[in-house]
Amino acid sequence: MSVLVAYFTASGAGVTEKLAKRIASLTGGTLYQIKPETPYTKADLDWTTKASRSSVEMADKDCRPALADNDAPVADADVVYIGYPVWWYREPSIIDTFAAAYDFSGKKIVLFATSGSSDIGTEAGERIEAITGVKVSGAKRFAASVSDEQLKAWAQF
Ligand SMILES: Cc1cc2nc3c(=O)[nH]c(=O)nc-3n(C[C@H](O)[C@H](O)[C@H](O)COP(=O)(O)O)c2cc1C
């Protein structure tokens, strides 16, 4: 079974990246970073400002920021983990762009997220199912303190 772990990270602290690396290592998966064509600056990520790029993008649920590349080896994968930092209680818009950019039919999609405290919720899974036409499994938010044993137990789909 071929596993792809695709993730987006933006804060500079790499919270989601660290988790994605652990999941790739535990599942024997290939790691792929989802990168926006235009990287997010610190000012872009300011959620306290309505006019910041992230606030503007997240206010429009149909927003699809451009990807830096279309090189994710999705075609080779049976299972695709998609990881992201929770933004405004859901998935960053770039995740929707990623979901729309590839053919996921016949594959399993598993969502994971990091956040300050919010849970992963159900909105992201519903939207990704609508975009890809594929059922989403196992959507879960993890704290950085999650153990390898907990991650392994979750990854048993
Ligand atoms: C624009 C923006 C919106 C965010 N919205 C939420 C939120 O709704 N709930 C939450 O708990 N954390 C929120 N966060 C915090 C991030 O989810 C958290 O810091 C994440 O672990 C960062 O991961 P990264 O280092 O991979 O970017 C937000 C962060 C940003 C930049």
The ligand as a MOL file (V3000), in Angstrom:
LIG
                    3D

  0  0  0     0  0            999 V3000
M  V30 BEGIN CTAB
M  V30 COUNTS 31 33 0 0 0
M  V30 BEGIN ATOM
M  V30 1 C -4.9100 32.8610 9.8180 0
M  V30 2 C -4.8750 31.9070 10.9640 0
M  V30 3 C -6.0570 31.4360 11.5090 0
M  V30 4 C -6.0420 30.5300 12.5880 0
M  V30 5 N -7.2370 30.0640 13.0760 0
M  V30 6 C -7.2300 29.1960 14.1310 0
M  V30 7 C -8.4630 28.6810 14.6600 0
M  V30 8 O -9.5620 28.9440 14.1440 0
M  V30 9 N -8.3840 27.8470 15.7370 0
M  V30 10 C -7.1820 27.5070 16.3300 0
M  V30 11 O -7.1860 26.7730 17.3120 0
M  V30 12 N -5.9990 27.9460 15.8200 0
M  V30 13 C -5.9850 28.7760 14.7370 0
M  V30 14 N -4.7930 29.2150 14.2250 0
M  V30 15 C -3.5320 28.7100 14.8070 0
M  V30 16 C -2.8910 27.5830 13.9510 0
M  V30 17 O -3.8360 26.5860 13.6090 0
M  V30 18 C -1.7470 26.8840 14.7290 0
M  V30 19 O -0.8290 27.8200 15.1830 0
M  V30 20 C -1.0680 25.8030 13.8480 0
M  V30 21 O -0.5980 24.7540 14.6760 0
M  V30 22 C 0.0860 26.3540 13.0220 0
M  V30 23 O 0.6390 25.3300 12.2230 0
M  V30 24 P 1.8700 25.5890 11.2320 0
M  V30 25 O 3.0860 25.8970 12.1230 0
M  V30 26 O 2.0620 24.2850 10.5250 0
M  V30 27 O 1.5200 26.7110 10.3300 0
M  V30 28 C -4.7870 30.1130 13.1460 0
M  V30 29 C -3.5950 30.5910 12.5930 0
M  V30 30 C -3.6180 31.4720 11.5150 0
M  V30 31 C -2.3260 31.9640 10.9290 0
M  V30 END ATOM
M  V30 BEGIN BOND
M  V30 1 1 1 2
M  V30 2 1 2 3
M  V30 3 2 2 30
M  V30 4 2 3 4
M  V30 5 1 4 5
M  V30 6 1 4 28
M  V30 7 2 5 6
M  V30 8 1 6 7
M  V30 9 1 6 13
M  V30 10 2 7 8
M  V30 11 1 7 9
M  V30 12 1 9 10
M  V30 13 2 10 11
M  V30 14 1 10 12
M  V30 15 2 12 13
M  V30 16 1 13 14
M  V30 17 1 14 15
M  V30 18 1 14 28
M  V30 19 1 15 16
M  V30 20 1 16 17
M  V30 21 1 16 18
M  V30 22 1 18 19
M  V30 23 1 18 20
M  V30 24 1 20 21
M  V30 25 1 20 22
M  V30 26 1 22 23
M  V30 27 1 23 24
M  V30 28 2 24 25
M  V30 29 1 24 26
M  V30 30 1 24 27
M  V30 31 2 28 29
M  V30 32 1 29 30
M  V30 33 1 30 31
M  V30 END BOND
M  V30 END CTAB
M  END
